[in-house]
Amino acid sequence: MKIAQLSLTLAMSVLLAACHSSDDDVNDPTQPPVEEPGNGGENPGNGGETPEPEPKPEPEPAVLLQESFAGTALPDGWKQNNGASGAAYVKDGALFVDGRGDNYTATAVTLPLPATQNFRLEAEFTVTAANNNSRWVSFMYRVSDTANLEPYYQAAFRQNAAASNGTELAYRSNNAWNVTHTAAFSEALDAGKTYKVAIEAYNGRVRQYLDGVLLHDAEISDVRPGTFGIQAAGAVIRVEEITIKEQLKALPSMGDIYPTPQVESGVVMAPTLIAAHDAAGAEPGGAGGVLLALDASLNLASAGGQSAGTLAQLLDQGPAALPALRIADKQTVEALALVATERNLVDLTLISGDASLLSLAREHIPMARTALDLSQSALRNTRQDLLAVVQQTNRSGSKIAILPERMVERDAVAYLQRMLITPWAVSENTTPQLAAQILTTGINGIITPDVDVFTALLQRFPANTLLRKPLVVGHRGVPSQVDENTLEGAVKAVELGADAVESDIYLTTDNRLVIIHDDTLDRTTTGTGSVESYSLAELQALRTKPQGLAIPTLDEFFEALRGKPVTQFVEIKTANPNIIAPLKALIEKHGVQDQVIVISFHQDQLRRMRDIMPEMSAGLLTSTPAGSTAAVLRSILAGTQAMSSTFNPSYGNLSGEIMEAAKHRGTTFWPWTFRDQAVAENYYLYGTNGLTTDYAQWFSEYAVQVAPVSAAPVLAQNTPAALAVALQLQNGRTASAQSSSMVVVDSTASYRDEAGQLIFTSAGQATVLVGHTQKLGGERQYTIFSEPVVVTVQ
């Protein structure tokens, strides 16, 4: 083994003192006069010129390790850490790590280097054998000096590297994986072929390459120094050569994340406000975004048409809020694409009423979010037109739909949200009453020149106010009461009030879609072996455990739930590409396009859905990366933008702060799987868009809507204001309550607030929002409000 000594060679710069003038230069009246030696110039004796020093050569990075495995034993200091005895060995000029003894617990070898933070690792390797094509090998870095080597990062490569998760950037800590980035390589790894891996790390930035292809370009949160390792799980890796050098240069920026200011409010996940100023240069105030028009010359204009400078000027000075750029033509998209590449723009929202233009923008600028502007359309608040909004938005590659005014109603907004669309409204000449009406629809975003009207109202709400109800997704039905993924379980979940039911599908040998979670039958049924090796008839002869129910088909689910107030989240569990065509046929057969969402961990399946059914809403199942808010946002945007999807992560690393930041980008969150009621309640209070749980019954009695019983309520003067209200519960039932919680929108009657209790002190009329506070476990509670109500004070 050859370990290089850390050393720095200083190169001396040679200053050349030579006069570069000529007689022609001296006599040319267009040239500045040349000072002669001794005439008082800055550098007497060299003609008055000060030669520029030659640039110092950049220092060469020190080689920390270079190994080509010339011996017959592990090199000095190399150590096998786990696995079967002798599973790591040197043979024929290569290191072998044989991890076939365990598909999940890797066999690791660590390298004898001091802890290093900034490095470039290069290695040549082959995966010579694998127990199955999902097994993997990896190169570990920032490895800790602990018994289990954790925490550490790794660049992992599955034998089927062409799968959507065929290559990974993963973090291992506390005996758990957090796979922050996945990507498909161009081919599965050939046992007869050598591949080249490269990893560059500098502080919180890392890049991972395979055969020169950049697969993962990321920010990471754990920046402490560490050592290195090589490991294999269910596979054998052959490493022929490995070199590790210092990384002296910082890696390029991942792109700026712009500020999204918003007013302090008790409303959780309050709608993002986009300022549409008439004049140029106005401050965003409490708006998270600013609407500007962009033309093909990359000039900007305010919403009122005034010049707002150029895009370059805006980017150079740093936007005060997230730019929302209205685009009008192909030339603008092409010009913006060049700037996006040069500046690595990742945090823009592009707006247009032309769906094909937004599709083009998504092709040219993959990281840009797009919003389809339907505000001038003739669409009305009918189920058919609402489905048209869903389908047109999805076809354009957008998640944000800007609605016509007539569609900004509570039921329409709620429907679009459960179909994974992020609805925005447009409001001009806004009165307090109109602002209250829009806010209480639960809308996700509002474009308005009247930001102050909305912010003034938002500041009046109490803590933990929910203007939009989080949706309850029954995970495989309600497995805490009925066998998972059964028709009986799905029906029960709907009875308990689930807004959506999640089901997992596979393809039988006779091309039928069946609902079951595992790819094998052993855990949940009386059968054994691979689900996809059975025909439908063979599967129907089996029974679920422990209740003995039938394995259902997706056909049966669609038939039983069609027309009910429930969304069906269909999760594609299999990697079999042939599943998309029969899924499309079934959706069309039953006419359930207005109820069905497709979700998957398999990015390639979601891509096939985009190709075959571009009108369908989709959700990306994944995990939430750790790190700074900006780093996590970049990672979320990269994943969801690529799939034109929502973000459906395991809830572990997902915080209210991240959701609040990402909502301004039109991202919605659908975390899974909640099996602890206190944790589920916390996420409900975060205003999470949807929660997937085995326990739909936890939410059955939650109040989700409130309205005064009287159509013309009357309040007395100088008495604490209180009204009888009707509550709608999550399970669809109603209940009665008394409300003393109100937010005054506008009033001709005088009033005062005494410790949260409203008291009117003169006669008149007032527009109020009537509230109800729902108590949860511990000290947890939330408050919901009615639509604006006019009360008479006598």
C-alpha atoms as one frame of an Amber mdcrd trajectory, in Angstrom:
protein
   0.000   0.000   0.000   1.148   3.519  -0.783  -0.123   6.204   1.584   1.112
   9.643   0.489   2.569  12.042   2.991   0.573  15.244   3.447   2.797  18.013
   2.165   2.507  21.343   0.472   4.984  22.446  -2.200   5.286  26.213  -2.502
   6.000  27.432  -6.001   8.036  30.650  -6.389   6.607  33.158  -8.848   9.089
  34.760 -11.262   8.524  38.429 -11.984   9.553  39.307 -15.511  10.645  42.909
 -15.870  10.533  43.574 -19.567   9.499  46.609 -21.495   6.788  45.635 -23.989
   6.681  48.984 -25.819   7.996  49.555 -29.306   9.017  52.636 -31.242   5.735
  52.405 -33.077   3.878  52.466 -29.785   5.781  55.552 -28.607   5.083  57.472
 -31.800   1.412  56.499 -31.961  -0.576  59.499 -30.696  -3.480  57.204 -29.798
  -1.321  55.456 -27.181  -0.622  56.879 -23.699   2.872  58.365 -23.256   5.522
  55.930 -22.079   7.704  57.148 -19.258  11.420  56.837 -19.825  13.787  55.353
 -17.252  14.581  57.763 -14.458  11.731  60.201 -15.224   9.861  59.699 -11.999
   7.598  56.868 -13.102   6.270  54.286 -10.672   8.887  51.744 -11.690  12.023
  53.646 -12.735  14.372  51.727 -14.935  11.796  49.563 -16.740  10.113  52.065
 -18.972   7.484  53.050 -16.408   5.505  49.868 -16.795   4.621  47.602 -13.870
   4.544  44.063 -15.184   1.804  41.886 -13.823   3.116  38.896 -11.930   2.473
  35.535 -13.410  -0.305  33.734 -11.561   0.842  31.314  -8.953   0.169  27.735
  -9.937  -2.671  26.182  -8.029  -1.448  23.746  -5.366  -1.745  20.111  -6.216
  -4.092  18.195  -3.911  -2.262  15.837  -1.610  -2.775  12.139  -2.261  -4.057
  10.665   0.995  -4.233   7.061  -0.166  -3.456   5.093  -3.304  -3.913   1.333
  -3.297  -3.756  -1.256  -6.082  -3.762  -4.443  -3.910  -0.487  -6.013  -4.944
  -0.243  -8.486  -2.064  -2.235 -11.490  -0.922  -3.511 -10.081   2.372  -5.520
  -7.050   3.329  -3.216  -4.009   3.186  -1.819  -2.731   6.454  -4.481  -1.085
   8.565  -7.402  -2.271   6.435  -9.961  -4.019   8.623 -13.006  -6.191   8.080
 -15.633  -4.981  10.538 -18.435  -7.535  10.289 -19.740 -10.375   8.176 -18.463
 -13.939   7.889 -14.838 -14.566   8.737 -12.612 -14.057   5.699 -15.372 -12.349
   3.708 -12.909  -9.591   2.833  -9.741 -10.697   1.072  -7.179  -9.797  -1.612
  -6.786 -11.937  -4.709  -5.390 -11.408  -8.209  -4.576  -7.763  -7.580  -7.998
  -6.810  -6.239  -9.894  -6.461  -2.981 -13.009  -8.618  -2.650 -15.792  -7.960
  -0.115 -18.298 -10.815  -0.102 -21.581  -9.731   1.499 -23.743 -12.546   0.163
 -24.210 -13.968   3.657 -26.773 -11.287   4.529 -28.972  -9.285   2.169 -29.506
  -6.464   4.641 -26.590  -6.254   7.079 -23.582  -5.304   5.006 -20.061  -6.677
   5.294 -17.755  -3.682   5.648 -14.035  -2.979   5.319 -12.600   0.231   6.751
  -9.525   2.103   5.503  -6.642   3.332   7.716  -6.921   7.075   7.137  -7.215
   9.933   9.591 -10.592  11.636   9.739 -11.044  13.680   6.565 -13.679  16.243
   5.623 -12.871  17.407   2.095 -11.786  14.775  -0.418 -12.123  13.217  -3.847
 -12.371   9.422  -3.955 -11.908   7.483  -7.170 -12.126   3.711  -7.512 -12.555
   0.996 -10.111 -14.931  -1.773  -9.144 -17.077  -4.662 -10.361 -20.124  -6.325
  -8.797 -19.161  -9.908  -9.522 -22.216 -11.578  -7.962 -25.494 -10.684  -6.219
 -28.215 -12.664  -4.449 -30.798 -10.634  -6.384 -30.752  -7.521  -8.536 -31.723
  -5.194  -5.676 -28.635  -6.062  -3.580 -25.959  -3.445  -3.385 -22.366  -2.393
  -2.807 -21.144   0.958  -1.548 -18.272   3.318  -0.864 -18.572   4.808   2.613
 -17.290   8.209   3.759 -17.272  10.331   6.880 -17.306   7.040   8.740 -17.291
   7.334  12.528 -14.955   5.724  15.053 -17.728   3.588  16.569 -18.421  -0.121
  16.746 -21.086   0.054  14.027 -19.247   2.821  12.108 -22.271   5.135  12.406
 -23.004   7.763  11.456 -21.686   7.709   7.906 -22.644   8.469   4.308 -22.369
   6.167   1.340 -22.578   6.048  -2.429 -24.505   2.814  -3.027 -25.010   0.926
  -6.273 -27.547  -1.865  -6.719 -26.862  -4.663  -9.150 -29.811  -3.289 -11.099
 -28.409   0.219 -11.163 -30.899   1.080 -13.917 -33.797   0.976 -11.440 -35.184
   4.311 -10.225 -33.383   3.697  -6.922 -30.489   1.872  -8.562 -27.977   4.354
  -7.149 -28.266   6.154  -3.827 -26.791   8.789  -1.596 -27.688   7.546   1.877
 -27.017   8.463   5.497 -26.800   5.793   8.193 -27.408   6.837  11.800 -28.977
   5.261  14.889 -29.382   1.930  13.071 -31.596   3.523  10.426 -31.194   4.603
   6.823 -32.130   7.974   5.400 -31.862   7.672   1.632 -31.773  11.311   0.577
 -31.109  10.938  -3.164 -31.736   8.202  -5.716 -31.100   8.034  -9.437 -31.149
   5.511 -12.249 -27.893   4.672 -14.054 -27.939   3.839 -17.759 -27.599   0.069
 -17.236 -27.595  -2.740 -14.729 -24.099  -3.509 -13.448 -22.474  -6.207 -15.578
 -20.435  -8.808 -13.661 -17.889  -8.796 -16.492 -17.419  -5.037 -16.587 -15.376
  -2.585 -14.524 -16.987   0.695 -13.457 -15.484   3.890 -12.100 -16.918   5.641
  -9.065 -15.965   9.162  -8.007 -17.081  11.033  -4.897 -16.308  14.700  -4.264
 -17.036  16.159  -0.832 -16.409  19.664   0.443 -17.924  20.713   3.749 -21.689
  20.355   3.279 -21.590  19.595  -0.461 -21.165  16.246  -2.161 -21.249  14.882
  -5.698 -21.363  11.193  -6.619 -20.487   9.937 -10.101 -20.550   6.609 -11.883
 -18.510   6.294 -15.087 -18.317  10.075 -15.231 -22.092  10.565 -14.951 -23.119
  12.906 -12.133 -25.880  11.000 -10.334 -26.219  12.818  -7.015 -25.467  16.499
  -6.491 -26.477  17.338  -2.958 -26.095  19.197   0.274 -25.578  17.120   3.398
 -26.000  18.086   7.018 -23.303  16.056   8.785 -20.101  17.886   7.890 -17.752
  16.466  10.531 -14.612  14.669   9.308 -14.605  10.885   9.085 -12.824   7.930
   7.521 -13.695   5.620   4.626 -15.013   2.137   3.963 -16.235  -0.300   1.326
 -19.161  -2.629   1.921 -21.515  -5.083   0.265 -24.995  -6.368   1.199 -26.146
  -9.515  -0.595 -23.462  -8.997  -3.228 -19.736  -9.281  -3.961 -17.663  -6.233
  -4.864 -14.245  -6.419  -6.510 -12.151  -3.242  -6.146  -9.089  -3.029  -8.360
  -7.782   0.379  -7.427  -8.730   3.213  -5.117  -7.304   6.713  -4.748  -8.287
   9.389  -2.235  -7.029  12.958  -2.567  -7.615  16.256  -0.843 -10.483  18.312
  -2.300  -9.138  21.858  -2.272 -11.908  23.648  -4.167 -15.429  24.269  -2.924
 -18.109  22.626  -5.061 -20.491  24.869  -7.029 -23.516  26.348  -5.302 -26.712
  24.334  -5.445 -28.640  27.501  -6.301 -30.200  30.217  -4.194 -33.340  29.706
  -2.130 -35.120  33.041  -1.906 -36.799  34.536   1.171 -40.537  34.071   1.660
 -41.632  36.672   4.213 -45.010  36.292   5.851 -46.866  37.972   8.681 -46.917
  36.420  12.149 -50.247  34.664  12.510 -51.957  31.983  14.547 -52.942  30.275
  11.274 -50.795  27.213  10.587 -49.883  26.645   6.939 -51.632  29.925   6.104
 -52.064  30.541   2.365 -49.053  32.009   0.658 -49.601  35.593  -0.483 -48.211
  36.723  -3.847 -48.001  40.494  -4.165 -49.287  41.832  -7.499 -48.130  45.441
  -7.209 -49.173  48.096  -9.705 -45.903  49.974  -9.261 -42.402  48.597  -9.706
 -40.083  48.168  -6.750 -42.747  47.889  -4.047 -41.747  45.871  -0.996 -43.452
  42.488  -0.620 -44.750  43.321   2.874 -46.218  40.106   4.252 -46.169  38.389
   0.862 -44.082  35.287   0.293 -43.884  35.973  -3.435 -43.987  38.854  -5.917
 -45.711  38.675  -9.304 -43.700  40.055 -12.242 -44.029  39.776 -16.013 -40.985
  38.564 -17.963 -40.442  39.139 -21.679 -38.103  37.551 -24.218 -35.469  40.229
 -23.599 -35.571  39.253 -19.933 -37.034  42.591 -18.906 -39.385  42.650 -15.945
 -42.607  44.565 -15.442 -44.850  44.963 -12.420 -48.375  43.569 -12.408 -49.480
  47.076 -13.379 -47.165  47.132 -16.412 -44.436  49.451 -15.104 -40.818  48.617
 -15.885 -39.196  46.725 -13.032 -35.699  46.491 -14.482 -34.144  43.311 -15.799
 -34.054  39.771 -14.499 -30.271  40.040 -14.139 -30.642  43.082 -11.882 -33.226
  41.311  -9.739 -31.033  38.243  -9.333 -27.885  40.268  -8.681 -29.462  42.256
  -5.875 -31.262  39.211  -4.490 -35.069  39.053  -4.582 -36.830  40.193  -1.404
 -39.452  37.491  -1.955 -39.933  34.472  -4.191 -40.266  35.601  -7.847 -43.450
  34.489  -9.623 -42.817  35.241 -13.293 -45.620  35.496 -15.814 -44.432  34.248
 -19.224 -46.157  34.704 -22.563 -44.187  33.015 -25.335 -41.654  30.375 -26.343
 -38.885  32.943 -26.841 -39.134  33.978 -23.205 -38.848  30.364 -22.058 -35.765
  29.798 -24.217 -34.073  32.992 -23.013 -34.867  32.185 -19.386 -33.538  28.648
 -19.800 -30.091  29.998 -20.677 -30.028  32.165 -17.561 -31.339  29.297 -15.425
 -28.419  27.141 -16.554 -25.802  29.870 -16.125 -27.001  30.895 -12.669 -28.300
  27.514 -11.506 -31.761  28.913 -10.804 -33.848  26.528  -8.737 -36.342  28.777
  -6.961 -38.733  30.294  -9.506 -42.449  29.954 -10.165 -43.557  30.413 -13.786
 -47.167  31.381 -14.548 -49.098  31.129 -17.802 -52.578  30.356 -19.070 -50.995
  28.326 -21.893 -50.543  24.719 -20.721 -48.274  23.848 -23.663 -45.991  26.775
 -22.804 -45.682  25.540 -19.228 -44.880  22.043 -20.500 -42.130  23.551 -22.628
 -40.832  25.478 -19.620 -40.696  22.267 -17.579 -38.607  20.652 -20.332 -36.157
  23.555 -20.550 -36.010  24.423 -16.840 -36.721  21.194 -14.934 -36.373  22.781
 -11.482 -38.860  25.587 -12.148 -42.313  25.230 -10.675 -45.202  26.126 -12.922
 -48.698  27.431 -12.213 -51.507  27.058 -14.750 -53.542  30.273 -14.825 -57.202
  29.392 -15.363 -58.500  32.594 -13.800 -59.885  33.872 -17.120 -61.411  30.550
 -18.183 -65.139  29.796 -18.458 -64.857  26.830 -16.074 -67.574  26.648 -13.456
 -67.938  24.984 -10.085 -69.186  21.610 -11.359 -67.641  18.190 -10.815 -66.886
  17.923 -14.524 -65.127  21.301 -14.630 -63.241  20.616 -11.385 -61.931  17.401
 -12.923 -60.926  19.465 -15.971 -58.867  21.703 -13.670 -57.119  18.624 -12.268
 -56.397  17.139 -15.670 -55.293  20.345 -17.390 -52.990  21.235 -14.503 -51.398
  17.788 -14.502 -50.928  17.741 -18.265 -49.030  21.019 -18.069 -46.638  19.518
 -15.516 -47.883  21.937 -12.844 -49.204  21.379  -9.343 -50.571  24.920  -8.883
 -53.893  25.895 -10.495 -54.980  29.560 -10.407 -58.775  29.425 -10.269 -61.469
  31.658 -11.744 -63.273  33.650  -9.049 -66.467  31.583  -9.307 -64.539  28.426
  -8.344 -63.074  29.855  -5.145 -65.540  28.115  -2.844 -64.888  25.832   0.106
 -66.151  22.569  -1.441 -64.375  23.155  -4.762 -61.090  24.018  -3.073 -61.327
  20.949  -0.815 -61.969  18.666  -3.808 -58.956  19.971  -5.722 -56.752  19.566
  -2.645 -57.734  15.942  -2.186 -56.876  15.393  -5.861 -53.346  16.703  -5.106
 -53.804  20.060  -6.832 -52.624  23.248  -5.081 -55.307  25.881  -5.764 -54.539
  29.606  -5.790 -57.000  32.495  -6.045 -56.766  35.970  -7.551 -58.218  38.866
  -5.564 -58.297  42.493  -6.695 -59.925  45.455  -4.928 -60.150  43.311  -1.828
 -62.436  44.295   1.035 -62.036  42.742   4.497 -65.229  40.748   3.874 -63.894
  39.364   0.582 -60.544  38.544   2.196 -62.349  36.619   4.940 -64.444  34.754
   2.369 -61.348  33.710   0.416 -59.313  32.722   3.480 -62.039  30.489   4.905
 -62.215  28.436   1.716 -58.891  26.940   2.776 -57.187  28.117  -0.441 -53.417
  27.481  -0.651 -52.336  30.762  -2.268 -53.660  34.209  -3.136 -52.383  36.623
  -5.808 -53.381  40.138  -4.791 -52.340  43.799  -4.862 -54.050  44.134  -1.474
 -51.645  42.138   0.664 -52.222  44.361   3.692 -55.931  43.493   3.845 -55.107
  39.790   4.127 -52.227  40.210   6.563 -54.317  42.407   8.853 -56.964  39.695
   9.033 -54.490  36.826   9.427 -53.046  38.527  12.510 -56.408  38.301  14.307
 -56.640  34.512  14.443 -55.728  32.600  17.624 -52.850  30.119  17.785 -53.312
  26.747  16.080 -56.020  27.951  13.719 -56.734  25.602  10.813 -58.303  27.248
   7.775 -57.806  24.047   5.777 -58.603  20.619   7.176 -55.794  18.056   6.983
 -57.018  15.005   5.084 -57.089  11.559   6.683 -55.753   8.739   4.486 -56.641
   5.208   5.583 -53.433   3.188   5.182 -54.411  -0.135   3.557 -57.921   0.589
   4.861 -57.987   0.461   8.645 -55.675  -2.454   9.587 -56.017  -1.677  13.292
 -59.565  -3.093  12.972 -59.807  -5.076   9.709 -57.252  -7.115   7.745 -55.123
  -4.792   5.658 -55.795  -4.215   1.969 -59.215  -5.856   2.020 -62.436  -4.475
   0.602 -63.997  -4.771   4.048 -61.186  -2.698   5.501 -61.578   0.028   2.871
 -65.337   0.279   3.463 -64.762   0.472   7.213 -62.208   3.256   6.796 -64.745
   5.285   4.820 -67.358   4.721   7.545 -64.870   6.036  10.102 -64.426   9.206
   8.058 -61.262   8.618   6.020 -61.024  11.159   3.204 -58.952   8.711   1.186
 -58.066   5.020   1.187 -54.575   3.852   0.220 -54.205   0.455  -1.487 -51.239
  -1.449  -2.940 -51.413  -3.201  -6.309 -49.612  -6.004  -8.147 -50.144  -7.705
 -11.505 -51.144 -11.385 -11.718 -49.948 -13.824 -14.361 -53.263 -13.331 -16.193
 -52.886  -9.534 -16.210 -55.303  -8.693 -13.389 -54.673  -6.101 -10.690 -54.875
  -7.370  -7.120 -54.579  -5.482  -3.849 -51.938  -6.703  -1.410 -48.966  -5.014
   0.265 -46.030  -7.434   0.170 -44.550  -8.875  -2.993 -44.936 -12.272  -1.316
 -48.021 -13.909   0.181 -46.494 -15.325   3.351 -47.110 -12.570   5.906 -50.675
 -11.562   5.140 -52.309 -14.652   3.555 -52.551 -18.413   3.755 -50.359 -18.700
   0.661 -46.617 -18.586   0.054 -44.330 -17.273  -2.650 -44.390 -14.335  -5.043
 -47.739 -12.605  -5.626 -46.973 -12.047  -9.291 -46.357 -15.748  -9.915 -50.058
 -16.519  -9.290 -53.165 -16.164 -11.443 -56.195 -14.318 -10.116 -58.112 -17.553
  -9.592 -55.241 -18.996  -7.561 -55.079 -15.902  -5.370 -58.828 -15.869  -4.825
 -58.578 -19.374  -3.365 -56.417 -17.956  -0.557 -57.520 -16.038   2.551 -56.055
 -13.156   4.523 -54.677 -13.567   8.017 -56.057 -13.556  10.657 -59.682 -12.822
   9.672 -59.938 -15.034   6.604 -61.086 -12.432   4.070 -60.633 -12.535   0.297
 -57.737 -10.929  -1.574 -59.572  -8.194  -3.509 -59.067  -6.903  -7.015 -58.717
  -3.250  -7.895 -61.776  -3.779 -10.067 -63.810  -4.575  -6.941 -62.442  -1.522
  -5.115 -63.375   0.821  -7.943 -66.865  -0.662  -8.148 -67.522  -0.505  -4.397
 -66.157   3.014  -3.780 -67.220   4.738  -6.997 -69.281   7.843  -6.297 -68.561
   7.832  -2.569 -66.912  10.890  -0.955 -63.516   9.222  -0.846 -60.322   9.460
  -2.886 -58.489   6.261  -3.796 -54.706   6.405  -3.447 -53.453   3.544  -5.615
 -49.864   2.638  -4.809 -47.919   0.818  -7.504 -45.785  -1.593  -5.470 -44.365
  -3.608  -8.332 -41.595  -2.556 -10.689 -43.322  -4.478 -13.499 -43.766  -1.917
 -16.309 -46.724  -3.850 -17.727 -48.968  -2.724 -14.856 -49.684   0.746 -16.249
 -51.833  -0.298 -19.216 -54.357  -2.403 -17.229 -54.471   0.297 -14.543 -55.408
   2.869 -17.176 -58.031   0.517 -18.631 -59.647  -0.081 -15.222 -59.799   3.631
 -14.367 -61.515   4.338 -17.677 -63.827   1.318 -17.398 -65.225   2.479 -14.056
 -65.082   6.205 -14.806 -63.228   6.970 -11.571 -60.830   9.558 -12.958 -62.303
  12.025 -10.454 -61.402   9.799  -7.489 -58.057   8.152  -8.262 -54.522   9.206
  -7.363 -51.425   7.152  -8.225 -48.467   7.020  -5.832 -45.259   4.994  -5.852
 -41.714   4.657  -4.593 -40.771   3.655  -8.156 -39.889   6.823 -10.029 -39.822
   4.935 -13.316 -43.461   3.920 -12.751 -44.414   7.535 -12.130 -42.595   8.488
 -15.334 -44.601   5.856 -17.214 -47.755   7.317 -15.721 -46.693  10.753 -17.010
 -46.221   9.268 -20.476 -49.430   7.221 -20.597 -51.810   9.149 -18.304 -50.406
  12.687 -18.030 -53.741  13.942 -16.678 -53.445  11.853 -13.488 -52.265  13.265
 -10.172 -49.250  11.507  -8.684 -47.388  11.347  -5.378 -43.725  10.468  -4.841
 -43.197   8.131  -1.889 -39.807   8.798  -0.344 -38.056   9.993   2.804 -37.288
  13.510   4.011 -33.595  14.420   3.938 -31.954  15.988   6.961 -30.144  19.319
   6.805 -30.719  23.042   6.668 -34.092  24.331   5.510 -32.570  25.489   2.216
 -30.870  22.137   1.607 -34.030  20.164   2.369 -36.086  22.456   0.146 -33.719
  21.911  -2.772 -33.944  18.160  -2.311 -37.747  18.196  -2.074 -38.068  20.417
  -5.134 -35.677  18.250  -7.135 -37.720  15.118  -6.399 -41.198  16.530  -6.837
 -40.417  18.664  -9.877 -38.900  15.737 -11.718 -42.075  13.697 -11.137 -44.592
  16.598 -11.227 -45.774  15.162  -7.946 -46.595  15.898  -4.344 -44.174  14.988
  -1.548 -45.220  11.828   0.316 -42.455  11.044   2.831 -42.054   8.980   5.949
 -42.737  11.545   8.639 -39.506  11.128  10.615 -37.546  14.170   9.432 -40.511
  16.233   8.287 -41.011  19.379  10.361 -43.560  22.157  10.464 -40.788  24.572
   9.505 -40.040  22.666   6.297 -43.710  22.501   5.343 -44.190  26.208   6.022
 -41.223  27.038   3.772 -42.217  24.686   0.950 -45.879  25.731   0.834 -44.827
  28.956  -0.931 -43.500  26.765  -3.751 -46.849  24.993  -4.187 -45.598  21.794
  -2.523 -48.055  19.731  -0.504 -47.151  17.057   2.051 -48.692  13.623   2.635
 -46.542  11.874   5.264 -46.878   8.258   6.420 -47.489   6.084   8.477 -48.862
   7.319  11.806 -49.235   4.642  14.463 -48.713   6.869  17.513 -51.725   9.052
  18.269 -49.783  11.862  19.976 -47.439  12.114  16.964 -50.406  12.090  14.574
 -52.060  14.903  16.540 -48.882  16.981  16.384 -48.767  16.684  12.607 -52.461
  17.511  12.381 -51.674  20.721  14.273 -48.858  21.445  11.800 -51.561  21.750
   9.141 -50.129  18.814   7.202 -52.009  18.374   3.914 -52.754  14.706   4.515
 -51.848  12.079   7.123 -51.664   8.379   6.293 -52.531   6.164   9.260 -53.594
   2.657  10.314 -55.999   4.315  12.770 -58.603   6.335  10.870 -60.826   6.051
  13.973 -58.564   8.477  15.881 -59.931  11.334  13.780 -63.615  10.313  13.525
 -64.915  12.800  16.092 -62.733  15.745  15.044 -64.760  18.863  14.226 -63.955
  19.917  10.668 -66.582  22.586   9.917 -68.544  25.037  12.055 -71.543  27.261
  11.246 -74.056  29.243  13.334 -77.402  27.512  13.799 -79.294  30.741  13.092
 -79.296  32.172   9.588 -79.615  35.700  11.046 -77.791  35.604  14.389 -78.368
  38.313  16.968 -76.013  39.338  19.782 -76.701  41.487  22.828 -74.681  44.524
  23.855 -72.306  44.460  26.830 -72.547  40.684  27.102 -69.863  38.157  26.123
 -70.664  37.204  22.547 -71.810  33.604  22.108 -73.713  31.693  19.441 -75.176
  28.224  19.071 -73.277  26.399  16.308 -73.546  23.173  14.344 -70.392  21.120
  13.901 -69.623  18.729  11.087 -67.383  15.877  12.256 -64.756  13.975  10.307
 -67.026  10.916  10.058 -69.804  12.999   8.471 -72.006  13.203  11.546 -73.098
  16.476  13.126 -72.956  17.803  16.672 -74.127  20.893  18.526 -71.965  23.297
  20.500 -71.839  26.810  21.918 -69.209  29.171  20.506 -67.739  32.172  22.256
 -64.785  32.445  19.856 -65.118  35.057  17.117 -62.868  37.046  14.805 -64.272
  40.423  13.788 -63.826  41.144  10.097 -65.676  44.470   9.987 -68.151  46.159
  12.313 -70.332  49.258  12.688 -70.828  48.305  16.341 -68.148  49.138  18.892
 -66.505  46.198  20.620 -63.655  45.220  22.867 -61.698  42.044  23.501 -61.322
  40.948  27.125 -58.806  38.109  27.367 -60.092  36.546  24.175 -63.755  37.197
  24.950 -65.537  39.480  22.478 -67.976  42.067  23.906 -69.960  44.470  21.705
 -70.614  47.813  23.395 -72.986  49.470  20.919 -75.685  48.526  18.449 -74.923
  47.852  14.808 -73.893  45.080  12.454 -70.687  43.110  12.301 -69.157  40.568
   9.974 -67.530  37.854  12.075 -65.942  34.432  11.741 -67.371  32.070  14.344
 -64.879  29.634  15.841 -64.821  26.269  17.570 -61.854  24.858  19.510 -61.288
  21.104  19.347 -59.478  19.556  22.307 -57.030  16.751  21.587 -54.725  14.790
  23.879 -52.603  16.558  26.484 -52.554  20.320  25.947 -53.063  19.999  22.192
 -55.971  21.792  20.502 -56.906  23.527  17.264 -59.539  26.095  16.251 -61.630
  26.178  13.090 -63.790  29.047  11.815 -66.983  29.503   9.854 -67.323  31.428
   6.650 -68.123  35.143   7.191 -71.376  35.671   9.089 -73.267  38.949   9.498
 -74.545  39.398  13.065 -76.850  42.076  14.395 -75.966  43.674  17.713 -78.991
  44.969  19.673
